[in-house]
Amino acid sequence: MRVLHTADWHLGRTIRGRSRAAEFEAVLDEVVEIARSEHVDLLLVCGDIWDAASPAPESDRLLFETLRRLIEAKIQVLLLAGNHDSSRKLEAVGRLSDLLGVYTRHEVQRPEDGGVLTIRAGSEIARIACAPWIREGRLVSAEQLVGLSPADTFSSYAEGCGEIYRALCAGFTTETVNLMAGHLFVAGSLVPGLDGSERRLDIGLTYGVPPEMLPGSPQYIALGHVHRPQEIAGAAAPAAYAGSLLQLDFGERGQQKVVRLVEVSPGAPARQRAIPLTSGRPLIELRGPLPEILARAAEAAGSYARVIVEVERPEPGLAARVREEIPTAVDVRLEYEHERALPEPELARLAPRELFVRYYVTQHGAGPAEELTALFDELMEQAAGAP
């Protein structure tokens, strides 16, 4: 059986207010073409299908057009709810789409009630343990849904999730293809920092599920939630994040986005490989003094750029000039040494000019230029002389 593992489509995501609908359309075209050319039997979307719980009609159009083409190609699809998705909306979609081979799982369910999806592809049968996003406040109800008694509830989110995942996979046998598809955070996964650097994030047992708590019986665990593609070390079964389809924010710049093709037969180890995606505009960062940045403006062509201008103090109009010279700059910031905040005197005892300077320092971290304070003085004189 050939399975295409994708996740974190985030349909409807913008970048600093700019639409990315054309990029999403292009990358979904690419995903469908990969699925067709690789003769895929099943396509997984492991959560965060949409970027918001109430997506715009354009986002729905992109999803339904993609699903229509997959149905025409006789490729079955599993859509899992992620933390960005509306579980009720996904449940409603599934009432009809299940008849067309597009299966939805909006919440954790007992294995016999849909928590384990059984599909057939040719002579092979696959069983997929479905683990949509579990909100911390819904953990106890999820435990009960898979048949755990109240006495079996666990002391931590991680322990509870781990037990749920193991319960979903408990009925696996070597006679079928056995997969798990989930939207969750595995502790120790690589995530981007705000500066684009990468680090392993271990947020403890409150929200992260340690890899050793993942079940060992699936032949492959397809994950969604973390946007950086990566395989999981320390899990008892092969597990990986597919990552997002596009570079969604500047912490993801430089990441090669992929989908994962998994080939698996009953009783045999799964084989998987990453297939690079080529659609979507790259995200870049330009940093330095203004002359250096403007000299590198050509680097921003065809991308979205974050521009960080190194200056001595705030300069009104500088961001507008950068956007004029670099039309693809969607995020312009001024970087300078911030002055310490002024002490807190009684505001009523400050003169208007002192109030203005104090406000400016509070907002910008540095005092205003002499030209700006002179303009303020001029305006105050005009206001004082007005009838």
C-alpha positions as CSV (number, residue, x, y, z in Angstrom):
1,M,0.0,0.0,0.0
2,R,1.2,3.5,-0.9
3,V,0.4,6.3,1.4
4,L,1.1,10.0,1.0
5,H,1.6,11.7,4.4
6,T,0.8,15.4,4.5
7,A,-0.1,17.8,7.3
8,D,-0.6,21.4,8.3
9,W,-2.1,22.8,5.1
10,H,-3.3,25.9,7.0
11,L,-5.6,27.0,4.1
12,G,-6.4,30.7,4.5
13,R,-3.1,31.7,6.1
14,T,-1.9,35.2,5.1
15,I,1.4,36.8,5.6
16,R,1.2,40.3,7.2
17,G,-2.2,40.8,5.6
18,R,-1.3,39.6,2.1
19,S,-3.2,36.7,0.6
20,R,-1.3,33.5,-0.3
21,A,-4.3,31.8,-2.0
22,A,-2.3,31.5,-5.3
23,E,0.5,29.8,-3.5
24,F,-1.8,27.4,-1.8
25,E,-3.5,26.6,-5.1
26,A,-0.1,25.9,-6.7
27,V,1.2,23.6,-3.9
28,L,-2.1,21.7,-3.7
29,D,-1.8,21.1,-7.5
30,E,1.7,19.8,-6.8
31,V,0.5,17.5,-4.0
32,V,-2.3,16.0,-6.3
33,E,0.2,15.5,-9.1
34,I,2.6,13.7,-6.7
35,A,-0.2,11.5,-5.5
36,R,-1.2,10.6,-9.0
37,S,2.3,10.0,-10.4
38,E,3.3,7.9,-7.3
39,H,0.1,5.8,-7.6
40,V,-0.9,6.6,-4.1
41,D,-3.8,4.6,-2.5
42,L,-4.4,6.9,0.5
43,L,-3.5,10.5,1.3
44,L,-3.3,11.6,4.9
45,V,-3.9,15.2,6.1
46,C,-2.8,15.1,9.8
47,G,-4.5,18.1,11.1
48,D,-4.7,21.9,10.7
49,I,-6.4,21.7,7.3
50,W,-7.5,25.3,7.7
51,D,-5.8,28.1,9.5
52,A,-8.9,29.2,11.3
53,A,-12.0,27.6,12.7
54,S,-14.2,29.8,10.5
55,P,-12.3,29.8,7.2
56,A,-13.2,32.0,4.3
57,P,-15.0,30.6,1.3
58,E,-11.8,30.7,-0.8
59,S,-10.2,28.3,1.7
60,D,-13.1,25.9,1.4
61,R,-13.0,26.2,-2.4
62,L,-9.3,25.2,-2.4
63,L,-10.0,22.2,-0.2
64,F,-13.0,20.9,-2.0
65,E,-11.4,21.3,-5.5
66,T,-8.4,19.4,-4.2
67,L,-10.6,16.6,-2.8
68,R,-12.6,16.4,-6.0
69,R,-9.5,15.8,-8.0
70,L,-8.3,13.1,-5.6
71,I,-11.7,11.4,-5.7
72,E,-11.5,11.5,-9.5
73,A,-8.1,9.8,-9.3
74,K,-9.6,7.1,-7.0
75,I,-7.3,8.1,-4.1
76,Q,-8.8,7.8,-0.7
77,V,-8.3,10.6,1.8
78,L,-8.2,10.9,5.6
79,L,-8.7,14.4,7.1
80,L,-7.9,14.7,10.9
81,A,-8.9,17.7,13.0
82,G,-6.0,19.8,14.3
83,N,-5.9,22.6,16.9
84,H,-6.7,25.2,14.2
85,D,-9.7,23.3,12.8
86,S,-13.4,23.4,13.8
87,S,-14.2,19.9,14.8
88,R,-17.9,20.5,14.2
89,K,-17.2,21.7,10.6
90,L,-15.1,18.7,9.9
91,E,-17.7,16.4,11.3
92,A,-20.3,18.0,9.0
93,V,-18.1,17.7,6.0
94,G,-17.6,14.0,6.7
95,R,-21.4,13.3,6.7
96,L,-21.2,13.5,2.9
97,S,-17.6,13.0,2.0
98,D,-17.3,9.6,3.7
99,L,-19.5,8.3,0.9
100,L,-16.9,9.4,-1.6
101,G,-13.8,7.9,0.1
102,V,-12.9,11.1,1.9
103,Y,-12.9,10.2,5.6
104,T,-12.9,12.7,8.5
105,R,-12.1,12.3,12.1
106,H,-13.0,15.3,14.2
107,E,-12.5,13.8,17.7
108,V,-11.1,10.7,19.4
109,Q,-13.5,7.7,19.2
110,R,-13.5,4.1,20.3
111,P,-11.7,1.8,17.8
112,E,-15.0,0.0,17.0
113,D,-16.8,3.3,16.5
114,G,-14.5,4.9,14.0
115,G,-11.4,5.5,16.0
116,V,-9.7,3.0,13.8
117,L,-10.4,3.5,10.2
118,T,-10.4,0.4,8.0
119,I,-9.8,0.9,4.2
120,R,-9.1,-1.5,1.4
121,A,-6.7,-0.9,-1.5
122,G,-6.5,-3.8,-4.0
123,S,-5.9,-7.0,-2.0
124,E,-4.6,-5.2,1.1
125,I,-6.4,-3.9,4.1
126,A,-5.1,-1.0,6.2
127,R,-6.2,-0.1,9.7
128,I,-5.4,3.5,10.7
129,A,-5.6,4.6,14.4
130,C,-7.0,8.2,14.2
131,A,-5.7,10.6,16.8
132,P,-7.1,14.1,16.2
133,W,-5.9,17.0,18.4
134,I,-6.9,16.5,22.1
135,R,-7.4,19.7,24.0
136,E,-6.2,19.5,27.6
137,G,-9.7,20.2,28.9
138,R,-11.1,17.4,26.8
139,L,-8.6,14.7,27.9
140,V,-10.9,12.9,30.4
141,S,-13.8,12.7,27.9
142,A,-11.4,11.4,25.2
143,E,-10.1,8.7,27.7
144,Q,-13.7,7.6,28.3
145,L,-14.5,7.6,24.5
146,V,-11.8,5.0,23.9
147,G,-13.1,2.8,26.8
148,L,-11.0,3.8,29.7
149,S,-12.9,4.0,33.0
150,P,-12.8,7.1,35.3
151,A,-10.4,5.1,37.6
152,D,-7.9,4.9,34.7
153,T,-7.6,8.7,34.2
154,F,-4.0,9.8,34.4
155,S,-2.1,12.4,36.3
156,S,-0.8,14.3,33.3
157,Y,-1.8,15.2,29.8
158,A,1.1,13.3,28.3
159,E,0.3,10.1,30.2
160,G,-3.4,10.3,29.3
161,C,-2.6,10.9,25.6
162,G,-0.1,8.0,25.5
163,E,-2.7,5.6,27.0
164,I,-5.3,6.8,24.4
165,Y,-2.9,6.2,21.5
166,R,-2.0,2.7,22.8
167,A,-5.7,1.9,23.3
168,L,-6.4,2.9,19.7
169,C,-3.6,0.6,18.4
170,A,-4.3,-2.3,20.7
171,G,-6.2,-4.4,18.1
172,F,-3.5,-4.3,15.4
173,T,-2.4,-7.6,13.9
174,T,0.2,-8.7,11.4
175,E,-2.5,-9.5,8.9
176,T,-3.1,-5.9,8.0
177,V,-1.2,-2.7,7.3
178,N,-1.2,-0.8,10.6
179,L,-0.8,3.0,10.8
180,M,-1.4,5.7,13.3
181,A,-2.2,9.3,12.1
182,G,-2.2,12.0,14.8
183,H,-2.0,15.7,15.4
184,L,0.1,16.2,18.6
185,F,3.3,17.7,19.8
186,V,6.1,15.2,20.5
187,A,8.5,16.5,23.2
188,G,12.0,17.1,21.9
189,S,10.9,18.0,18.4
190,L,12.8,20.6,16.5
191,V,10.9,23.9,16.2
192,P,12.1,27.3,14.8
193,G,13.0,30.2,17.1
194,L,11.9,33.7,16.4
195,D,15.2,34.4,14.7
196,G,14.9,31.4,12.4
197,S,17.3,29.2,14.4
198,E,16.2,25.7,15.4
199,R,16.1,24.2,18.8
200,R,14.7,21.1,20.4
201,L,11.6,22.0,22.5
202,D,10.9,20.0,25.5
203,I,7.9,21.6,27.2
204,G,7.6,18.9,29.8
205,L,4.7,16.5,30.4
206,T,2.0,19.3,30.5
207,Y,1.6,19.6,26.7
208,G,4.3,17.5,25.0
209,V,4.0,13.7,24.6
210,P,7.5,12.1,25.1
211,P,8.4,9.8,22.1
212,E,8.6,6.8,24.3
213,M,4.9,7.1,25.1
214,L,3.9,6.6,21.4
215,P,2.7,3.1,20.7
216,G,5.1,0.5,19.2
217,S,2.5,-1.5,17.2
218,P,2.0,0.8,14.2
219,Q,4.3,0.3,11.2
220,Y,4.4,4.0,10.7
221,I,3.1,7.0,12.8
222,A,2.2,10.0,10.6
223,L,2.3,13.2,12.6
224,G,1.0,16.8,12.2
225,H,1.4,19.9,14.3
226,V,5.1,20.8,14.0
227,H,5.8,22.6,10.7
228,R,9.4,21.5,10.3
229,P,9.7,18.1,8.5
230,Q,11.5,15.6,10.7
231,E,11.7,12.1,11.9
232,I,11.2,11.3,15.6
233,A,14.0,9.8,17.5
234,G,13.3,7.6,20.5
235,A,9.9,6.3,19.4
236,A,9.2,2.6,19.4
237,A,7.8,2.8,15.9
238,P,8.9,4.8,12.9
239,A,7.3,8.3,13.3
240,A,7.7,11.5,11.4
241,Y,6.2,15.0,10.9
242,A,5.4,15.8,7.3
243,G,5.6,19.6,8.1
244,S,3.6,22.4,6.5
245,L,3.2,22.7,2.7
246,L,4.5,26.3,2.6
247,Q,6.9,28.4,4.6
248,L,4.2,30.0,6.7
249,D,6.2,32.5,8.8
250,F,9.7,33.8,9.1
251,G,10.8,31.2,11.6
252,E,10.4,28.7,8.8
253,R,12.6,30.5,6.3
254,G,15.2,28.2,4.7
255,Q,13.1,25.1,5.4
256,Q,12.7,22.6,2.5
257,K,9.0,21.6,2.6
258,V,8.1,18.0,1.7
259,V,5.4,15.4,1.6
260,R,6.3,11.8,2.7
261,L,5.6,8.7,0.6
262,V,5.2,5.6,2.7
263,E,5.2,2.1,1.2
264,V,4.0,-0.6,3.6
265,S,2.7,-4.2,3.5
266,P,1.3,-6.4,6.3
267,G,4.0,-7.7,8.7
268,A,6.9,-5.8,7.0
269,P,8.7,-2.7,8.0
270,A,7.5,0.5,6.3
271,R,9.7,2.4,3.9
272,Q,9.3,6.1,3.6
273,R,11.0,8.9,1.7
274,A,10.5,12.7,1.6
275,I,9.5,14.2,-1.7
276,P,10.5,17.9,-1.9
277,L,7.8,20.5,-2.8
278,T,8.8,23.4,-5.1
279,S,5.7,25.6,-5.0
280,G,5.3,28.7,-2.8
281,R,7.4,31.9,-2.4
282,P,10.4,31.6,-0.1
283,L,10.7,33.8,3.0
284,I,13.9,35.6,3.5
285,E,15.4,38.2,5.9
286,L,17.6,41.2,5.1
287,R,19.4,42.8,8.0
288,G,21.9,45.6,8.2
289,P,22.3,49.4,7.6
290,L,19.9,50.9,5.1
291,P,22.5,51.3,2.2
292,E,23.5,47.6,2.5
293,I,19.9,46.5,2.5
294,L,19.0,48.6,-0.6
295,A,22.1,47.2,-2.3
296,R,20.7,43.7,-1.7
297,A,17.1,44.5,-2.8
298,A,17.3,42.2,-5.8
299,E,17.6,39.2,-3.4
300,A,14.0,39.8,-2.3
301,A,12.5,39.4,-5.8
302,G,10.0,36.5,-5.9
303,S,10.0,36.1,-2.1
304,Y,8.4,37.7,1.0
305,A,11.0,39.6,3.0
306,R,11.5,40.6,6.6
307,V,13.7,43.7,6.6
308,I,15.6,44.7,9.8
309,V,17.3,48.1,9.4
310,E,20.0,48.9,11.9
311,V,19.8,52.5,12.9
312,E,20.9,54.7,15.7
313,R,17.4,56.0,16.6
314,P,13.9,55.8,15.2
315,E,13.6,57.5,11.8
316,P,10.0,58.5,10.7
317,G,9.3,57.4,7.2
318,L,12.1,54.9,6.9
319,A,9.8,51.9,6.9
320,A,7.7,53.4,4.1
321,R,10.9,54.0,2.1
322,V,12.0,50.4,2.5
323,R,8.6,49.2,1.3
324,E,8.8,51.5,-1.7
325,E,12.3,50.2,-2.7
326,I,11.5,46.5,-1.8
327,P,7.9,45.8,-2.7
328,T,8.0,42.3,-1.3
329,A,9.0,43.5,2.1
330,V,6.0,42.5,4.3
331,D,7.7,43.1,7.7
332,V,10.0,46.1,8.2
333,R,11.6,46.7,11.6
334,L,14.1,49.2,13.0
335,E,16.8,47.9,15.3
336,Y,18.6,50.2,17.7
337,E,19.8,50.4,21.2
338,H,16.8,51.2,23.4
339,E,17.2,53.7,26.2
340,R,16.1,52.9,29.7
341,A,12.6,53.9,30.5
342,L,12.3,57.2,32.2
343,P,11.3,57.2,35.9
344,E,7.7,57.7,36.9
345,P,7.1,61.2,38.1
346,E,3.7,62.7,38.6
347,L,2.4,63.4,35.0
348,A,0.7,66.6,36.1
349,R,4.1,68.1,37.0
350,L,5.6,67.5,33.5
351,A,5.6,70.2,30.9
352,P,4.1,69.3,27.5
353,R,7.5,69.0,25.8
354,E,8.6,66.6,28.6
355,L,5.4,64.6,28.2
356,F,6.0,64.3,24.5
357,V,9.6,63.1,25.0
358,R,8.5,60.6,27.6
359,Y,5.8,59.2,25.4
360,Y,8.2,58.9,22.5
361,V,10.7,57.0,24.5
362,T,8.0,54.7,25.9
363,Q,6.9,53.9,22.3
364,H,10.2,53.7,20.5
365,G,12.9,53.0,23.1
366,A,14.9,56.1,22.2
367,G,14.4,59.9,22.3
368,P,13.1,61.9,19.4
369,A,15.3,63.6,16.9
370,E,15.9,67.4,17.4
371,E,13.9,68.1,14.3
372,L,10.9,66.3,15.7
373,T,11.0,68.1,19.1
374,A,11.4,71.4,17.3
375,L,8.3,70.6,15.3
376,F,6.4,69.8,18.5
377,D,7.5,73.1,20.0
378,E,6.2,74.9,16.9
379,L,2.9,73.1,17.1
380,M,2.5,74.0,20.8
381,E,3.2,77.6,20.1
382,Q,0.6,77.7,17.4
383,A,-1.9,76.0,19.7
384,A,-1.2,78.5,22.5
385,G,-1.7,81.4,20.1
386,A,-5.0,80.1,18.7
387,P,-8.2,82.1,19.6
